[in-house]
Amino acid sequence: MGIDLGTGKTVGYRADERFPFNSMFKVFACAAVLHKARTSAPGLMDKVVRWKPADMAELTENSPETTEYTDTGMTPAQLCRAGITKSDGFAGNTLLKQIGGPGGLTEFFRATGDRTSRLDRPEPTLTQWKPGEERDTSTPAAAAQTFTKLTTGKTLHPRDRERLVGWLRANLTGDNRIRAGLPKDWTIGDKTGTGGASNYGTANDLAIVWAPGSNAPIILSVFTNRNVNNTPNDDTVIASTATALAKALGRL
């Protein structure tokens, strides 16, 4: 799914089919925490959250930053940075706890006007998916529209919106996906998600993109899966889809 915020043009393929969020949920969880801190919990972003090593038992392998802070804890702001830029799994789960768990994130979606997206489980079970599964899913269209509201609209306070986009631009996990399909001089902020081979090779990427000389960004929302289970995801498909969407929007 592609949206040109300058012209209003949209393009899509299978844009209303459900796919799993995987780690992409973390950008929406961060937005929900930022919104809560701004509207009902002043100071939340700077309060230290602590945990025990045993709390991380299932997530140590995909929690590269939080494992280093077990002794000191981290603030929600630090957890957002880790969750978005490194896709830290324990950071994502800890952020969910700040907003009432997966159900709290679903409520946030509904508050933004998104009637489609839903989160039902935390990491690592939220990646468990097969065709027809509705838990922990969205559609390319719904994800793109909500992401647009969060990164360019009025859902978040301007300073919180700027902070969120800053984390997206600093992402370290997306070099082989949407970023690989667009020119090197374009400015890109994105959040990836990967379900793995055992979950039909699901993989996705969601990005806000600025071409040189253009003030209006485009939004790209790419979700993929393999038809046969136990098949690895293919990042080149996401990259080539980004290229095709940019061309269809008239940006390439």
Kinemage of the C-alpha trace (Angstrom):
@kinemage 1
@onewidth
@group {chain A} dominant
@subgroup {mainchain}
@vectorlist {calphas} color= white
{ca met a 1} P 0.000 0.000 0.000
{ca gly a 2} L 1.317 3.427 -0.920
{ca ile a 3} L -0.053 6.855 -0.005
{ca asp a 4} L 1.282 10.108 -1.467
{ca leu a 5} L 0.504 12.800 1.092
{ca gly a 6} L 1.257 15.518 -1.447
{ca thr a 7} L -1.214 14.468 -4.122
{ca gly a 8} L -3.553 12.235 -2.146
{ca lys a 9} L -2.952 9.388 -4.595
{ca thr a 10} L -3.062 5.836 -3.222
{ca val a 11} L -2.046 2.518 -4.744
{ca gly a 12} L -2.344 -0.968 -3.332
{ca tyr a 13} L -2.391 -4.685 -3.910
{ca arg a 14} L -4.103 -7.046 -1.458
{ca ala a 15} L -4.356 -3.939 0.697
{ca asp a 16} L -7.371 -5.152 2.663
{ca glu a 17} L -6.101 -8.663 3.457
{ca arg a 18} L -4.974 -9.495 6.970
{ca phe a 19} L -1.315 -10.111 7.780
{ca pro a 20} L 0.445 -10.393 11.158
{ca phe a 21} L 1.963 -7.315 12.761
{ca asn a 22} L 5.012 -9.166 14.104
{ca ser a 23} L 7.442 -6.608 15.556
{ca met a 24} L 5.792 -3.783 13.651
{ca phe a 25} L 3.425 -3.437 16.610
{ca lys a 26} L 6.204 -1.686 18.540
{ca val a 27} L 5.871 1.602 16.695
{ca phe a 28} L 2.171 1.704 17.534
{ca ala a 29} L 2.854 0.745 21.161
{ca cys a 30} L 5.349 3.600 21.414
{ca ala a 31} L 2.795 5.997 19.987
{ca ala a 32} L 0.237 4.822 22.533
{ca val a 33} L 2.700 5.330 25.394
{ca leu a 34} L 3.608 8.802 24.127
{ca his a 35} L -0.079 9.677 23.926
{ca lys a 36} L -0.737 8.396 27.454
{ca ala a 37} L 2.211 10.348 28.840
{ca arg a 38} L 0.993 13.516 27.155
{ca thr a 39} L -2.690 13.205 28.103
{ca ser a 40} L -2.991 11.343 31.406
{ca ala a 41} L 0.366 10.310 32.882
{ca pro a 42} L 2.799 13.242 33.009
{ca gly a 43} L 6.403 12.164 33.418
{ca leu a 44} L 5.719 8.603 32.276
{ca met a 45} L 8.359 8.674 29.545
{ca asp a 46} L 11.118 9.342 32.088
{ca lys a 47} L 10.104 6.942 34.873
{ca val a 48} L 12.467 3.995 35.244
{ca val a 49} L 10.887 0.576 34.668
{ca arg a 50} L 12.699 -2.329 36.337
{ca trp a 51} L 12.537 -6.092 35.842
{ca lys a 52} L 14.195 -9.325 36.886
{ca pro a 53} L 16.345 -11.551 34.650
{ca ala a 54} L 13.691 -14.284 34.904
{ca asp a 55} L 11.157 -11.927 33.312
{ca met a 56} L 13.161 -12.060 30.084
{ca ala a 57} L 13.439 -15.849 29.874
{ca glu a 58} L 11.577 -16.260 26.579
{ca leu a 59} L 12.964 -13.162 24.919
{ca thr a 60} L 16.683 -12.929 25.593
{ca glu a 61} L 17.644 -13.852 22.034
{ca asn a 62} L 15.761 -10.977 20.414
{ca ser a 63} L 16.231 -8.366 23.138
{ca pro a 64} L 19.705 -6.988 22.381
{ca glu a 65} L 19.395 -3.760 24.351
{ca thr a 66} L 17.185 -4.567 27.319
{ca thr a 67} L 19.465 -7.478 28.286
{ca glu a 68} L 22.202 -4.905 28.873
{ca tyr a 69} L 20.011 -2.851 31.224
{ca thr a 70} L 18.661 -5.584 33.491
{ca asp a 71} L 20.503 -4.175 36.505
{ca thr a 72} L 19.443 -0.566 35.986
{ca gly a 73} L 16.099 -0.702 34.204
{ca met a 74} L 15.062 1.660 31.402
{ca thr a 75} L 12.617 4.491 30.896
{ca pro a 76} L 9.746 4.147 28.409
{ca ala a 77} L 11.606 6.606 26.173
{ca gln a 78} L 14.633 4.295 26.153
{ca leu a 79} L 12.378 1.287 25.618
{ca cys a 80} L 10.761 2.992 22.617
{ca arg a 81} L 14.153 3.655 21.094
{ca ala a 82} L 15.213 0.033 21.641
{ca gly a 83} L 11.905 -1.340 20.405
{ca ile a 84} L 11.898 0.673 17.192
{ca thr a 85} L 15.576 0.936 16.268
{ca lys a 86} L 16.611 -2.600 17.285
{ca ser a 87} L 13.215 -4.344 17.401
{ca asp a 88} L 13.954 -5.348 20.988
{ca gly a 89} L 11.295 -7.888 21.990
{ca phe a 90} L 11.316 -7.373 25.739
{ca ala a 91} L 11.135 -3.622 25.197
{ca gly a 92} L 7.967 -4.148 23.177
{ca asn a 93} L 6.341 -6.260 25.871
{ca thr a 94} L 7.334 -3.800 28.596
{ca leu a 95} L 5.807 -0.939 26.641
{ca leu a 96} L 2.579 -2.906 26.263
{ca lys a 97} L 2.379 -3.163 30.054
{ca gln a 98} L 2.329 0.638 30.249
{ca ile a 99} L -0.907 0.779 28.250
{ca gly a 100} L -2.832 -2.230 29.575
{ca gly a 101} L -1.320 -5.023 27.494
{ca pro a 102} L -2.278 -6.081 23.966
{ca gly a 103} L -5.893 -5.126 24.619
{ca gly a 104} L -4.772 -1.629 25.536
{ca leu a 105} L -3.095 -1.262 22.172
{ca thr a 106} L -6.261 -2.441 20.436
{ca glu a 107} L -8.172 0.238 22.336
{ca phe a 108} L -5.657 2.798 21.116
{ca phe a 109} L -6.232 1.673 17.545
{ca arg a 110} L -9.969 2.134 17.996
{ca ala a 111} L -9.441 5.590 19.486
{ca thr a 112} L -7.561 6.623 16.339
{ca gly a 113} L -10.448 5.424 14.171
{ca asp a 114} L -8.771 2.168 13.143
{ca arg a 115} L -11.467 -0.529 13.312
{ca thr a 116} L -9.268 -3.221 11.755
{ca ser a 117} L -5.927 -3.520 13.548
{ca arg a 118} L -5.763 -5.636 16.688
{ca leu a 119} L -3.218 -7.049 19.104
{ca asp a 120} L -4.080 -10.092 21.192
{ca arg a 121} L -0.800 -11.531 22.497
{ca pro a 122} L 2.641 -10.303 23.560
{ca glu a 123} L 6.011 -11.441 22.218
{ca pro a 124} L 6.936 -14.136 21.324
{ca thr a 125} L 3.513 -15.724 20.711
{ca leu a 126} L 2.173 -12.827 18.619
{ca thr a 127} L 4.339 -13.997 15.700
{ca gln a 128} L 2.525 -17.355 15.533
{ca trp a 129} L 0.457 -17.054 12.376
{ca lys a 130} L -1.048 -19.053 9.546
{ca pro a 131} L -3.403 -18.004 6.742
{ca gly a 132} L -6.812 -17.183 8.162
{ca glu a 133} L -5.506 -16.198 11.611
{ca glu a 134} L -6.952 -12.862 12.743
{ca arg a 135} L -5.151 -12.437 16.054
{ca asp a 136} L -2.368 -9.849 16.097
{ca thr a 137} L -3.074 -8.666 12.562
{ca ser a 138} L -3.777 -5.629 10.457
{ca thr a 139} L -4.109 -4.917 6.752
{ca pro a 140} L -1.663 -2.903 4.643
{ca ala a 141} L -4.337 -0.236 4.198
{ca ala a 142} L -5.307 0.057 7.871
{ca ala a 143} L -1.703 0.050 9.072
{ca ala a 144} L -0.764 2.711 6.527
{ca gln a 145} L -3.677 4.954 7.439
{ca thr a 146} L -3.054 4.745 11.185
{ca phe a 147} L 0.690 5.195 10.691
{ca thr a 148} L -0.059 8.307 8.638
{ca lys a 149} L -2.117 9.770 11.478
{ca leu a 150} L 0.671 9.082 13.971
{ca thr a 151} L 3.552 10.427 11.916
{ca thr a 152} L 1.924 13.370 10.138
{ca gly a 153} L -1.505 13.946 11.686
{ca lys a 154} L -2.875 15.355 14.921
{ca thr a 155} L -3.223 12.135 16.926
{ca leu a 156} L 0.043 12.882 18.716
{ca his a 157} L 1.349 16.176 20.051
{ca pro a 158} L 3.810 17.714 17.543
{ca arg a 159} L 6.795 17.111 19.847
{ca asp a 160} L 5.765 13.483 20.373
{ca arg a 161} L 5.224 13.037 16.649
{ca glu a 162} L 8.712 14.401 15.976
{ca arg a 163} L 10.172 12.056 18.576
{ca leu a 164} L 8.448 9.031 17.041
{ca val a 165} L 9.651 9.883 13.542
{ca gly a 166} L 13.167 10.371 14.893
{ca trp a 167} L 13.198 6.816 16.232
{ca leu a 168} L 11.882 5.520 12.916
{ca arg a 169} L 14.612 7.308 10.987
{ca ala a 170} L 17.220 5.783 13.299
{ca asn a 171} L 15.981 2.235 12.693
{ca leu a 172} L 18.760 -0.331 12.221
{ca thr a 173} L 16.706 -3.328 11.048
{ca gly a 174} L 15.323 -2.204 7.692
{ca asp a 175} L 18.306 -1.803 5.377
{ca asn a 176} L 17.316 -4.778 3.211
{ca arg a 177} L 13.629 -3.937 2.928
{ca ile a 178} L 11.918 -0.688 1.884
{ca arg a 179} L 15.188 1.237 2.163
{ca ala a 180} L 16.829 -1.162 -0.310
{ca gly a 181} L 14.178 -0.466 -2.931
{ca leu a 182} L 14.492 3.317 -2.933
{ca pro a 183} L 17.264 5.762 -3.890
{ca lys a 184} L 20.026 6.229 -1.328
{ca asp a 185} L 19.433 9.962 -1.056
{ca trp a 186} L 15.835 9.572 0.098
{ca thr a 187} L 15.087 10.049 3.805
{ca ile a 188} L 13.333 7.044 5.306
{ca gly a 189} L 11.949 6.119 8.708
{ca asp a 190} L 10.612 2.597 9.070
{ca lys a 191} L 9.657 -0.275 11.354
{ca thr a 192} L 10.057 -3.887 10.354
{ca gly a 193} L 8.440 -7.113 11.521
{ca thr a 194} L 9.430 -10.728 10.939
{ca gly a 195} L 7.544 -13.895 11.815
{ca gly a 196} L 10.135 -16.391 10.655
{ca ala a 197} L 10.051 -19.441 8.447
{ca ser a 198} L 7.838 -21.429 10.835
{ca asn a 199} L 5.124 -18.774 10.484
{ca tyr a 200} L 4.815 -18.902 6.690
{ca gly a 201} L 7.827 -16.638 6.252
{ca thr a 202} L 5.913 -13.504 7.198
{ca ala a 203} L 7.810 -10.241 6.947
{ca asn a 204} L 6.762 -6.612 6.682
{ca asp a 205} L 7.948 -3.039 6.695
{ca leu a 206} L 6.139 0.247 7.272
{ca ala a 207} L 7.793 3.525 6.317
{ca ile a 208} L 7.473 7.265 5.999
{ca val a 209} L 9.581 8.466 3.080
{ca trp a 210} L 10.762 11.864 1.845
{ca ala a 211} L 12.182 12.274 -1.659
{ca pro a 212} L 14.718 15.098 -2.152
{ca gly a 213} L 13.020 18.402 -2.909
{ca ser a 214} L 9.596 17.259 -1.719
{ca asn a 215} L 7.999 18.525 1.481
{ca ala a 216} L 5.194 15.973 1.404
{ca pro a 217} L 6.213 12.402 2.315
{ca ile a 218} L 4.822 9.132 1.070
{ca ile a 219} L 3.737 6.247 3.280
{ca leu a 220} L 4.617 2.689 2.267
{ca ser a 221} L 3.074 -0.350 3.954
{ca val a 222} L 4.338 -3.735 2.755
{ca phe a 223} L 3.239 -7.060 4.272
{ca thr a 224} L 4.357 -10.426 2.865
{ca asn a 225} L 4.033 -14.133 3.542
{ca arg a 226} L 5.081 -17.350 1.806
{ca asn a 227} L 2.502 -19.816 0.473
{ca val a 228} L 4.294 -22.802 1.998
{ca asn a 229} L 5.168 -23.013 5.683
{ca asn a 230} L 8.734 -23.469 6.891
{ca thr a 231} L 9.964 -21.192 4.130
{ca pro a 232} L 12.189 -18.179 4.953
{ca asn a 233} L 10.964 -14.670 4.306
{ca asp a 234} L 12.240 -12.841 1.221
{ca asp a 235} L 13.411 -9.269 1.844
{ca thr a 236} L 13.949 -8.686 -1.881
{ca val a 237} L 10.187 -8.900 -2.405
{ca ile a 238} L 9.662 -6.064 0.073
{ca ala a 239} L 12.374 -3.983 -1.595
{ca ser a 240} L 10.979 -4.532 -5.094
{ca thr a 241} L 7.466 -3.763 -3.859
{ca ala a 242} L 8.706 -0.451 -2.443
{ca thr a 243} L 10.173 0.374 -5.851
{ca ala a 244} L 6.926 -0.543 -7.615
{ca leu a 245} L 4.822 1.521 -5.208
{ca ala a 246} L 7.061 4.587 -5.570
{ca lys a 247} L 6.828 4.287 -9.363
{ca ala a 248} L 3.050 3.898 -9.240
{ca leu a 249} L 2.819 7.039 -7.125
{ca gly a 250} L 4.891 8.898 -9.707
{ca arg a 251} L 7.890 9.417 -7.432
{ca leu a 252} L 10.360 7.384 -9.500
